[in-house]
Amino acid sequence: MNVYCYITFPTTYFALRAESLLKQSGMDFKMVPVPRSISSSCGIALRCPCADRSRAERLLKENRVEIQGSYEIAEKEFTLP
């Protein structure tokens, strides 16, 4: 199993700001739909390695990007048959 950290945002605006800031920083991340285990509503989440979680959160806070939540989720590795 792989463990990833997900950061969610109250609005799409903050998700897009986060994406821009993390691209500039060179951090490893991916923007993904919010996993159903976090919320049944639609939305965008930032997925990153858990080792980078505090760095990402600090960068977002310093740049006034609001975070709705931060989660660690273990996921099964997807393999094709």
Secondary structure, DSSP 4 states (H G I P E B T S, - for coil): -EEEEEEE-SSHHHHHHHHHHHHHHT---EEEEPPTTT-SS--EEEEEEGGGHHHHHHHHHHTT----EEEEEEEPPP---
